[in-house]
């Protein structure tokens, strides 16, 4: 993990796009910023998103993805690092995808978190393809969105098998 110069960190922390890209500060965690970002994504989901009707939830995901592409692109340009570790808005979107239509209860939330982290770290194809071949804000966002889809599929299969 590259250490950012103090001036770059300040510039990121002072700009709204920097705060969005960094998941409202979670990305500035000195250890495991991706995991911290994934955990931070649970808060808005728990208090706001889990109660949304499906069309509204999907609209939030689409808007969040688009804003994430913009914010990630800006942060990449500022840091001059392709997919810097402080960019964790992609973890927010990936977690929210994993939690789409999750059964009620905290065990399912924990399962979605674990599954998303496994797919985000292991990067099975096409997550690995997106991570290696796509660049800029779109590339930073897409690999985590695909990891979220994998987690969503496994979580839904588990819910179906256990239901």
PyMOL commands that set and color helices and strands:
alter all, ss='L'
color gray80, all
select helices_A, chain A and resi 6-14+16-21+26-28+33-47+49-51+54-79+89-98+106-122+127-133+136-162
alter helices_A, ss='H'
color red, helices_A
deselect
rebuild
show_as cartoon
